[in-house]
Amino acid sequence: MKKYMGIALAFIFIFALTACGAKKEISLPEAKEITEMEITENPSGNTVKITDQDEIAKIVKDIKENTKDTGGESYHESPANIKNFLAVSFYYNNTEGNWGVVYLYENRNKTYAEQPYSGIWKIKKEVFKEISGKLKQ
């Protein structure tokens, strides 16, 4: 009986480990692959372009290190039911059509990063404010 109990506990343990899915991380390009970033405020259309590699690297690092998976899904090209957001676009190797985007927004006093069709992550409010502050410089 103890043998069966041990086997049952082992199966439960293995099941518990596999049932807990790994949290997905936001997928951003390496900073060295990005030649330009563009931050655009919606709906105003205010835009700032960033080409300084150190500044690009800092923004990419800040977003990667300060996001936490919400488990939420993204089913649209841009955030649904959100009127005010920032579009952070990444352009690679100065070629048209070769880019990516992350949307940053505030909803119910929490800040989020969303990648179209990929997912939604919480992002630290300080990082959101720092990136949105680039539009005012």
C-alpha positions in Angstrom: 0.0 0.0 0.0 2.9 2.4 0.8 4.4 1.6 -2.5 1.2 2.7 -4.4 0.9 5.8 -2.2 4.5 6.8 -3.1 3.8 6.2 -6.8 0.6 8.3 -6.6 2.4 11.1 -4.9 5.2 11.0 -7.5 2.5 11.4 -10.3 0.8 14.2 -8.5 4.1 16.0 -8.0 5.0 15.6 -11.7 1.6 16.7 -12.8 1.8 19.8 -10.6 5.1 20.7 -12.1 3.9 20.4 -15.7 0.5 22.0 -15.0 2.1 25.2 -13.9 2.9 26.8 -17.2 5.9 29.1 -17.4 5.2 32.7 -17.5 5.8 34.1 -20.9 8.2 37.0 -21.3 7.8 39.9 -23.5 9.6 39.4 -26.8 11.7 42.3 -27.8 14.6 42.5 -30.2 18.2 42.9 -29.1 19.0 46.6 -28.8 22.0 46.2 -31.2 19.5 45.1 -34.0 17.4 48.3 -33.6 18.5 51.3 -35.7 15.6 53.6 -34.6 12.8 53.8 -32.1 9.7 55.9 -32.5 7.4 56.7 -29.6 4.0 57.9 -30.7 1.2 59.1 -28.4 -2.3 58.2 -29.4 -4.6 60.0 -30.1 -2.6 63.3 -30.2 0.0 61.9 -32.7 2.9 63.5 -30.8 6.0 61.6 -31.9 9.7 61.4 -30.9 12.4 59.4 -32.8 15.3 57.9 -30.9 18.5 56.9 -32.7 21.0 57.0 -29.9 22.1 53.3 -29.3 22.6 53.8 -25.6 19.1 55.3 -25.1 17.6 52.5 -27.3 19.4 49.9 -25.2 18.2 51.4 -21.9 14.5 51.5 -23.1 14.6 47.9 -24.3 16.3 46.8 -21.1 13.8 48.7 -18.9 10.8 47.2 -20.7 12.2 43.6 -20.6 13.2 43.8 -17.0 10.1 45.5 -15.6 7.3 43.5 -17.1 5.3 40.8 -15.5 3.0 38.4 -17.4 -0.7 39.0 -16.7 -1.8 35.9 -18.6 -3.9 38.2 -20.8 -4.1 37.7 -24.5 -3.9 40.3 -27.2 -6.3 39.8 -30.1 -6.0 43.1 -31.9 -3.5 45.3 -33.8 -3.7 47.8 -31.1 -5.1 47.8 -27.5 -8.8 47.3 -27.5 -11.0 49.8 -25.6 -8.0 51.9 -24.7 -8.1 55.5 -26.2 -4.8 56.8 -24.8 -1.7 54.8 -25.4 1.9 55.0 -26.5 3.1 53.0 -29.5 6.8 52.2 -29.1 8.0 51.1 -32.6 11.3 49.4 -33.2 12.9 49.6 -36.7 15.7 47.3 -37.8 18.5 47.9 -40.2 16.8 50.9 -41.8 14.6 48.8 -44.0 10.9 49.5 -44.5 8.5 46.9 -43.3 11.0 45.5 -40.9 9.7 46.6 -37.5 7.9 45.7 -34.3 5.7 47.5 -31.8 4.8 47.5 -28.1 1.9 49.5 -26.8 2.1 51.0 -23.4 -1.0 52.3 -21.6 -2.6 52.9 -18.2 -5.9 51.3 -17.3 -7.6 51.4 -13.9 -4.5 53.0 -12.3 -2.2 50.1 -13.6 0.2 50.3 -16.4 0.6 47.7 -19.2 2.7 46.7 -22.1 0.9 44.9 -25.0 2.2 43.2 -28.1 -0.3 42.6 -30.8 -1.4 38.9 -30.9 1.3 38.0 -28.3 0.2 39.0 -24.8 -0.3 41.7 -22.1 2.2 42.4 -19.4 2.1 44.7 -16.3 4.9 47.2 -16.5 6.2 49.3 -13.7 4.6 52.7 -13.5 8.1 54.4 -13.3 9.1 52.8 -16.6 5.9 53.9 -18.2 6.3 57.5 -17.0 10.0 57.6 -18.1 9.1 56.4 -21.6 6.1 58.7 -21.9 8.3 61.6 -20.6 10.5 61.2 -23.8 7.6 62.9 -25.7 8.0 66.0 -23.5 11.8 66.5 -24.0 
